[in-house]
Amino acid sequence: MQALAELGIQVGAKGSSLEFICSANRSPDDPDSLRLATQGLVALRRERLTARILVARFKRENLVSWTGTEIASDPRGYVKFNDQAFTAQGFSFLRPLLRSKRGVRKPKPTPVLIDVVDERCDMSTMSSFRARAKKATCRGQNRLSYLGVVASRSFDSEAWVEGRRWGFLVLNLQREFGDEALEAMALLERAYVGVRASSIEATSEEIAQLGSVLQDLRVNPVVADLRSIGFEVLTGLALRAQGWEGVMLSQDVAFGNTTRDVDVLGHREDDLRIVECKAYHSGKELAAGEVKKFYTETVPACRKWWTESHGAPKRCLAEIWTTGIVGQEAREELERTSLDARVIPQMIEAAQIESNLPTTIRGRASGLLSSISSGTGLD
């Protein structure tokens, strides 16, 4: 930053998520500077949300592994692979992509490097991805094989042709998902950010709109992911309306050599509240394995992560919210699970969710909950 300052480059909104740089001939306090910076931040958040949906789809299709993936999140707007920035990264165990080495029995997976471009991908953006990917996979005289993925609403002709010629998986999101799904993603992104930054009234209104949109999108292949994220947004909004502070969504926390995803968390005085969200159709039971994983892996990992930066919580309210059913197997699994005395468990099913929502958002959440509970068995 010192070198940039010597060149006359200025920094605006220091220390915030909006932090940006601008040229010497423009003030960071200029309304146009702030407007452009805000537009850039919104685009970055849409890219991250789209990446999350893409990665979830790739996992189901076995293109990337269920573990070892990383998606950009706040406050850092990118992930790093060998010191190069991407929207997301993971590994593929598809047989044709496995890397074998003489004398080594177990083959290694291939890195998957992903960039999502919010609007139109031009040639400079495609070339930038290629340059970063080449640097990230260069090991002395050797080059590591990788699968490059570039996804965008649309592409310039040259970028589309060259990306395919360079061997990348080039995804036109407009063709893959359709305009309606992309608009739903934009609405979801606003609600997602609104959980922390907007008024409860404004965000609950977006929740109501989302429920209506998802009803119309029920046959779209991306709707299951939108429902899942929408349920997290609703849960986060509910915690905030109940007075919980610093509500965070989809927070990765370290767990051994990998990570665990915490759907929703918030704090109030010395208490920590963690919620796992299961956007299931109304007839699907919560699996015992999901209960065990949450209480023996996610909860301890989140408590450790929180303690390292904020101190040990006095109590930890650890909850699973499902729009499906909490059956006997799930209840028995929880009874068998040994928990720290400071962990207070609770499992809430569809019939109880609305009554757990504050009255300020209950009516507007009914459409979203109905859309989720009426979903297919894939949810």
MARBA-671822 format. One record per residue (C-alpha): x, y, z. Coordinates in nm, 4 decimals, padded with zeros to 6 digits. Layout:
// residues N
<<X, Y, Z>>
...
// end
This chain:
// residues 379
<<00.0000, 00.0000, 00.0000>>
<<00.2950, 00.2327, 00.0670>>
<<00.4141, 00.1902, -00.2922>>
<<00.0651, 00.2696, -00.4220>>
<<00.0519, 00.5813, -00.2044>>
<<00.3804, 00.7007, -00.3541>>
<<00.2184, 00.6714, -00.6973>>
<<-00.0707, 00.8865, -00.5810>>
<<-00.3173, 00.5969, -00.5512>>
<<-00.5718, 00.6615, -00.2759>>
<<-00.7714, 00.4213, -00.0580>>
<<-01.1373, 00.4681, 00.0238>>
<<-01.3559, 00.3129, 00.2970>>
<<-01.0466, 00.1843, 00.4791>>
<<-01.0994, -00.1218, 00.6950>>
<<-01.4499, -00.1955, 00.5666>>
<<-01.5751, -00.4585, 00.3232>>
<<-01.6074, -00.1742, 00.0698>>
<<-01.2359, -00.0807, 00.0836>>
<<-01.1218, 00.0280, -00.2633>>
<<-00.8445, 00.2148, -00.4437>>
<<-00.8800, 00.5013, -00.6890>>
<<-00.6484, 00.7031, -00.9084>>
<<-00.4687, 01.0194, -00.8026>>
<<-00.7050, 01.2409, -01.0040>>
<<-01.0193, 01.1149, -00.8274>>
<<-01.1145, 01.1518, -00.4616>>
<<-01.2234, 00.8370, -00.2748>>
<<-01.5000, 01.0494, -00.1201>>
<<-01.6406, 01.1404, -00.4600>>
<<-01.9984, 01.0038, -00.5002>>
<<-01.9021, 00.8379, -00.8293>>
<<-01.6089, 00.6601, -00.6615>>
<<-01.8355, 00.5256, -00.3892>>
<<-02.1013, 00.4244, -00.6432>>
<<-01.8525, 00.2328, -00.8577>>
<<-01.6979, 00.0668, -00.5517>>
<<-02.0420, -00.0412, -00.4304>>
<<-02.1268, -00.1836, -00.7719>>
<<-01.8016, -00.3790, -00.7664>>
<<-01.8716, -00.5176, -00.4188>>
<<-02.2244, -00.6268, -00.5195>>
<<-02.0856, -00.7993, -00.8297>>
<<-01.8220, -00.9749, -00.6184>>
<<-02.0877, -01.1033, -00.3803>>
<<-02.3001, -01.2311, -00.6688>>
<<-01.9950, -01.4133, -00.8047>>
<<-01.9387, -01.5821, -00.4684>>
<<-02.3016, -01.6884, -00.4408>>
<<-02.2977, -01.8266, -00.7969>>
<<-01.9739, -02.0113, -00.7206>>
<<-02.1357, -02.1729, -00.4188>>
<<-02.4244, -02.2985, -00.6327>>
<<-02.1879, -02.4214, -00.9057>>
<<-01.9642, -02.6058, -00.6591>>
<<-02.2659, -02.7730, -00.4982>>
<<-02.3752, -02.8893, -00.8433>>
<<-02.0233, -03.0108, -00.9305>>
<<-02.0141, -03.2104, -00.6060>>
<<-02.3408, -03.3863, -00.6852>>
<<-02.2117, -03.4659, -01.0348>>
<<-01.8821, -03.5972, -00.8894>>
<<-01.6808, -03.3380, -01.0832>>
<<-01.5229, -03.2120, -00.7589>>
<<-01.4797, -03.3917, -00.4282>>
<<-01.7075, -03.3282, -00.1302>>
<<-01.4072, -03.2330, 00.0827>>
<<-01.1163, -03.0042, 00.0043>>
<<-01.3190, -02.7397, -00.1801>>
<<-01.3016, -02.3738, -00.0884>>
<<-01.5253, -02.0858, -00.1987>>
<<-01.4554, -01.7148, -00.1577>>
<<-01.6288, -01.5544, 00.1406>>
<<-01.6175, -01.2386, 00.3509>>
<<-01.3996, -01.0588, 00.4381>>
<<-01.1583, -01.1891, 00.1723>>
<<-01.3279, -01.1961, -00.1669>>
<<-01.1216, -01.4786, -00.3143>>
<<-00.9508, -01.8094, -00.2375>>
<<-00.5832, -01.8774, -00.2917>>
<<-00.4286, -02.1714, -00.4731>>
<<-00.0495, -02.1539, -00.4638>>
<<-00.0725, -01.7778, -00.3982>>
<<-00.3021, -01.7084, -00.6956>>
<<-00.6557, -01.5747, -00.6509>>
<<-00.9697, -01.7532, -00.7773>>
<<-01.3398, -01.7499, -00.6941>>
<<-01.3259, -02.1137, -00.5836>>
<<-01.0992, -02.4160, -00.5927>>
<<-01.1235, -02.7878, -00.5290>>
<<-01.0054, -03.1275, -00.6483>>
<<-01.1420, -03.3860, -00.8901>>
<<-01.1160, -03.7626, -00.8454>>
<<-01.2701, -03.8425, -01.1839>>
<<-01.0752, -04.1355, -01.3254>>
<<-00.9503, -03.9592, -01.6423>>
<<-00.8259, -03.6704, -01.4277>>
<<-00.6321, -03.8729, -01.1700>>
<<-00.2559, -03.8161, -01.1763>>
<<-00.0356, -04.1234, -01.1439>>
<<00.3315, -04.1297, -01.0575>>
<<00.5748, -04.4137, -01.1165>>
<<00.6301, -04.6087, -00.7974>>
<<00.3322, -04.4526, -00.6162>>
<<00.0271, -04.6767, -00.5829>>
<<-00.2344, -04.4166, -00.4979>>
<<-00.3044, -04.1610, -00.7742>>
<<-00.3578, -03.7965, -00.6867>>
<<-00.6608, -03.5813, -00.7724>>
<<-00.6438, -03.2937, -01.0191>>
<<-00.6898, -02.9355, -00.8961>>
<<-01.0051, -02.7587, -01.0188>>
<<-00.9694, -02.3804, -01.0451>>
<<-01.2889, -02.1774, -01.0839>>
<<-01.3570, -01.8155, -01.1761>>
<<-01.7085, -01.6700, -01.1862>>
<<-01.7589, -01.3448, -01.3791>>
<<-02.0700, -01.1505, -01.2806>>
<<-02.1567, -00.9857, -01.6094>>
<<-01.9769, -01.0380, -01.9412>>
<<-01.6462, -01.2227, -01.9692>>
<<-01.4172, -01.0504, -02.2174>>
<<-01.0806, -01.1575, -02.3541>>
<<-00.8790, -00.9743, -02.0883>>
<<-01.0703, -01.1555, -01.8116>>
<<-01.0194, -01.4934, -01.9803>>
<<-00.6478, -01.4215, -02.0301>>
<<-00.6158, -01.3171, -01.6665>>
<<-00.7613, -01.6489, -01.5528>>
<<-00.5239, -01.8402, -01.7786>>
<<-00.2199, -01.6459, -01.6506>>
<<-00.3143, -01.7024, -01.2856>>
<<-00.3844, -02.0709, -01.3447>>
<<-00.0479, -02.1175, -01.5187>>
<<00.1364, -01.9502, -01.2298>>
<<-00.0559, -02.1543, -00.9723>>
<<00.0320, -02.4840, -01.1425>>
<<00.3959, -02.4116, -01.2290>>
<<00.6431, -02.6176, -01.0268>>
<<00.9913, -02.5398, -01.1513>>
<<01.0326, -02.7113, -01.4856>>
<<00.7117, -02.9103, -01.4365>>
<<00.3508, -02.8089, -01.4832>>
<<00.0713, -02.9495, -01.2742>>
<<-00.2353, -03.0583, -01.4704>>
<<-00.5533, -02.8771, -01.3735>>
<<-00.9152, -02.8313, -01.4789>>
<<-01.0021, -02.4666, -01.5400>>
<<-01.3635, -02.3513, -01.5122>>
<<-01.4832, -02.0058, -01.6188>>
<<-01.8514, -01.9245, -01.5685>>
<<-02.0244, -01.6021, -01.6719>>
<<-02.3628, -01.4655, -01.7746>>
<<-02.2246, -01.4195, -02.1259>>
<<-01.8960, -01.4176, -02.3176>>
<<-01.7357, -01.2089, -02.5866>>
<<-01.6910, -01.4227, -02.8963>>
<<-01.3112, -01.4226, -02.8737>>
<<-01.3112, -01.5110, -02.5024>>
<<-01.5518, -01.8001, -02.5644>>
<<-01.3445, -01.9421, -02.8514>>
<<-01.0058, -01.9014, -02.6812>>
<<-01.1266, -02.0376, -02.3477>>
<<-01.2446, -02.3556, -02.5161>>
<<-00.9274, -02.3764, -02.7245>>
<<-00.7189, -02.3540, -02.4067>>
<<-00.9129, -02.6504, -02.2695>>
<<-01.1248, -02.4759, -02.0070>>
<<-01.4768, -02.5719, -01.9075>>
<<-01.6598, -02.2583, -02.0256>>
<<-02.0093, -02.2178, -01.8783>>
<<-02.2649, -01.9676, -02.0041>>
<<-02.4838, -01.9186, -01.6967>>
<<-02.7667, -01.7702, -01.8992>>
<<-02.7918, -02.0925, -02.1010>>
<<-02.7249, -02.3212, -01.8044>>
<<-02.9773, -02.1709, -01.5634>>
<<-03.1929, -01.9216, -01.7531>>
<<-03.2699, -01.5561, -01.6851>>
<<-03.5299, -01.6331, -01.4181>>
<<-03.2835, -01.8329, -01.2075>>
<<-03.0186, -01.5621, -01.2441>>
<<-03.2652, -01.2996, -01.1273>>
<<-03.3542, -01.5229, -00.8324>>
<<-02.9814, -01.5430, -00.7505>>
<<-02.9586, -01.1634, -00.7555>>
<<-03.2590, -01.1397, -00.5209>>
<<-03.1078, -01.4050, -00.2941>>
<<-02.7766, -01.2173, -00.2864>>
<<-02.9502, -00.9006, -00.1674>>
<<-03.1282, -01.0936, 00.1066>>
<<-02.8044, -01.2749, 00.1959>>
<<-02.6206, -00.9467, 00.2480>>
<<-02.9263, -00.7931, 00.4121>>
<<-02.9106, -01.0387, 00.7024>>
<<-02.6222, -00.8298, 00.8366>>
<<-02.6441, -00.4960, 00.6604>>
<<-03.0099, -00.4081, 00.5883>>
<<-03.3180, -00.3549, 00.7998>>
<<-03.5135, -00.6617, 00.9091>>
<<-03.8187, -00.5171, 00.7322>>
<<-03.6392, -00.4833, 00.3967>>
<<-03.4791, -00.8268, 00.4132>>
<<-03.8016, -01.0008, 00.5154>>
<<-03.9688, -00.8420, 00.2120>>
<<-03.6980, -00.9940, -00.0094>>
<<-03.7590, -01.3293, 00.1639>>
<<-04.1269, -01.3005, 00.0646>>
<<-04.0333, -01.2243, -00.2977>>
<<-03.7886, -01.5150, -00.3016>>
<<-04.0576, -01.7581, -00.1898>>
<<-04.2788, -01.6515, -00.4808>>
<<-03.9933, -01.6728, -00.7331>>
<<-03.8880, -02.0207, -00.6180>>
<<-04.2421, -02.1485, -00.6616>>
<<-04.2196, -02.0476, -01.0284>>
<<-03.8729, -02.2078, -01.0623>>
<<-03.9629, -02.5440, -00.9125>>
<<-03.8479, -02.7429, -01.2194>>
<<-03.5226, -02.5492, -01.2678>>
<<-03.2129, -02.7615, -01.1866>>
<<-03.0685, -02.4879, -00.9631>>
<<-03.3776, -02.4427, -00.7465>>
<<-03.2663, -02.6937, -00.4795>>
<<-02.9531, -02.4887, -00.4111>>
<<-03.1509, -02.1640, -00.4040>>
<<-03.3925, -02.3157, -00.1533>>
<<-03.1060, -02.4319, 00.0653>>
<<-02.9366, -02.0903, 00.0734>>
<<-03.2720, -01.9173, 00.1130>>
<<-03.3425, -02.1258, 00.4228>>
<<-03.0073, -02.0183, 00.5701>>
<<-03.0929, -01.6542, 00.4989>>
<<-03.4318, -01.6931, 00.6698>>
<<-03.2718, -01.8590, 00.9722>>
<<-03.0072, -01.5874, 00.9970>>
<<-03.2763, -01.3195, 00.9791>>
<<-03.4714, -01.4977, 01.2536>>
<<-03.1669, -01.4975, 01.4823>>
<<-03.1070, -01.1297, 01.4192>>
<<-03.4722, -01.0451, 01.4902>>
<<-03.4386, -01.2342, 01.8209>>
<<-03.1516, -01.0097, 01.9257>>
<<-02.8517, -01.2200, 01.8292>>
<<-02.5597, -01.0110, 01.7057>>
<<-02.2912, -01.0533, 01.4407>>
<<-02.5015, -01.3076, 01.2500>>
<<-02.2890, -01.4913, 00.9925>>
<<-02.3890, -01.7322, 00.7153>>
<<-02.1917, -02.0199, 00.5639>>
<<-01.8770, -01.9752, 00.7716>>
<<-01.5961, -02.2255, 00.7094>>
<<-01.4104, -02.3343, 01.0238>>
<<-01.1035, -02.5561, 01.0483>>
<<-01.1547, -02.9238, 01.1305>>
<<-00.8299, -03.1216, 01.1233>>
<<-00.6870, -03.1038, 00.7725>>
<<-01.0184, -02.9958, 00.6237>>
<<-01.3068, -02.7621, 00.7138>>
<<-01.6653, -02.7724, 00.8302>>
<<-01.9335, -02.5340, 00.7054>>
<<-02.1367, -02.3555, 00.9732>>
<<-02.4658, -02.2542, 00.8136>>
<<-02.5682, -01.9819, 01.0606>>
<<-02.4127, -01.8451, 01.3780>>
<<-02.4583, -01.5469, 01.6055>>
<<-02.3656, -01.4341, 01.9558>>
<<-02.5404, -01.2599, 02.2427>>
<<-02.3386, -01.1509, 02.5439>>
<<-02.1304, -01.4618, 02.6301>>
<<-02.3485, -01.7105, 02.4413>>
<<-02.2883, -01.8569, 02.0967>>
<<-02.5679, -01.9943, 01.8792>>
<<-02.5002, -02.2329, 01.5901>>
<<-02.7699, -02.3537, 01.3505>>
<<-02.7459, -02.6262, 01.0867>>
<<-03.0108, -02.5783, 00.8154>>
<<-03.1585, -02.8738, 00.6285>>
<<-03.3852, -02.7600, 00.3441>>
<<-03.5686, -03.0928, 00.3022>>
<<-03.9055, -03.1712, 00.1495>>
<<-04.1770, -03.2266, 00.4080>>
<<-04.1551, -03.6057, 00.4066>>
<<-03.7776, -03.6451, 00.4368>>
<<-03.6358, -03.7528, 00.7728>>
<<-03.3230, -03.6041, 00.9232>>
<<-03.0531, -03.8730, 00.8989>>
<<-02.8761, -03.9983, 01.2095>>
<<-02.5430, -03.9457, 01.0334>>
<<-02.6209, -03.5761, 00.9859>>
<<-02.6940, -03.5427, 01.3577>>
<<-02.3695, -03.7146, 01.4542>>
<<-02.1604, -03.5065, 01.2139>>
<<-02.3076, -03.1783, 01.3346>>
<<-02.2687, -03.2426, 01.7073>>
<<-01.9340, -03.4255, 01.6989>>
<<-01.7573, -03.2332, 01.4205>>
<<-01.9185, -02.9012, 01.3244>>
<<-02.0094, -02.7825, 01.6744>>
<<-01.6700, -02.8579, 01.8369>>
<<-01.4876, -02.7064, 01.5368>>
<<-01.6985, -02.3887, 01.5530>>
<<-01.6567, -02.3536, 01.9297>>
<<-01.2795, -02.3865, 01.8933>>
<<-01.2733, -02.1324, 01.6092>>
<<-01.4868, -01.8880, 01.8086>>
<<-01.2803, -01.9324, 02.1263>>
<<-00.9562, -01.8523, 01.9456>>
<<-01.0811, -01.5101, 01.8373>>
<<-01.3505, -01.4157, 02.0917>>
<<-01.2898, -01.6274, 02.3997>>
<<-01.4780, -01.9349, 02.5195>>
<<-01.8587, -01.8964, 02.5067>>
<<-02.0436, -01.9466, 02.8335>>
<<-02.3110, -02.1499, 02.6555>>
<<-02.3379, -02.2856, 02.3021>>
<<-02.6880, -02.3300, 02.1650>>
<<-02.6430, -02.5912, 01.8916>>
<<-02.9529, -02.6455, 01.6788>>
<<-03.0591, -02.8312, 01.3666>>
<<-03.3507, -02.6766, 01.1766>>
<<-03.5125, -02.8953, 00.9127>>
<<-03.8146, -02.8386, 00.6916>>
<<-03.8528, -03.2172, 00.6977>>
<<-03.9028, -03.4548, 00.9902>>
<<-03.6958, -03.5254, 01.3009>>
<<-03.7527, -03.8993, 01.3295>>
<<-03.6774, -04.1552, 01.5973>>
<<-03.3336, -04.2452, 01.4553>>
<<-03.2188, -03.8819, 01.4697>>
<<-03.3450, -03.8442, 01.8279>>
<<-03.1739, -04.1651, 01.9387>>
<<-02.8484, -04.0549, 01.7756>>
<<-02.8570, -03.7285, 01.9699>>
<<-02.9219, -03.9177, 02.2953>>
<<-02.6164, -04.1384, 02.2272>>
<<-02.3906, -03.8435, 02.1475>>
<<-02.1668, -03.7228, 02.4294>>
<<-02.1726, -03.3412, 02.4472>>
<<-01.9839, -03.0799, 02.6436>>
<<-02.1926, -02.9573, 02.9368>>
<<-02.1981, -02.6068, 02.7861>>
<<-02.3586, -02.7292, 02.4603>>
<<-02.7393, -02.7072, 02.4591>>
<<-02.8784, -02.9153, 02.1679>>
<<-03.2124, -02.8787, 01.9953>>
<<-03.3646, -03.0192, 01.6762>>
<<-03.6521, -02.8277, 01.5186>>
<<-03.8683, -02.9739, 01.2419>>
<<-04.1054, -02.8193, 00.9897>>
<<-04.4065, -02.8063, 01.2185>>
<<-04.2120, -02.6001, 01.4743>>
<<-04.0181, -02.3621, 01.2492>>
<<-04.2864, -02.0985, 01.1922>>
<<-04.3605, -02.0774, 01.5642>>
<<-03.9880, -02.0176, 01.6230>>
<<-03.9864, -01.7238, 01.3825>>
<<-04.0467, -01.3741, 01.5226>>
<<-04.3879, -01.2342, 01.4312>>
<<-04.2151, -00.9575, 01.2325>>
<<-04.1099, -01.2055, 00.9620>>
<<-04.3380, -01.5073, 01.0129>>
<<-04.6017, -01.4131, 00.7544>>
<<-04.3496, -01.3233, 00.4860>>
<<-04.1548, -01.6460, 00.5378>>
<<-04.4491, -01.8780, 00.4688>>
<<-04.4000, -01.8757, 00.0898>>
<<-04.0335, -01.9712, 00.1145>>
<<-04.1020, -02.2466, 00.3662>>
<<-04.3828, -02.3794, 00.1473>>
<<-04.1551, -02.3802, -00.1575>>
<<-03.8876, -02.5748, 00.0310>>
<<-04.1169, -02.8318, 00.1934>>
<<-04.2945, -02.9047, -00.1357>>
<<-03.9635, -02.9683, -00.3173>>
<<-03.8491, -03.2924, -00.4745>>
<<-03.6631, -03.5706, -00.2975>>
<<-03.3380, -03.4184, -00.4245>>
<<-03.3657, -03.1315, -00.1735>>
// end
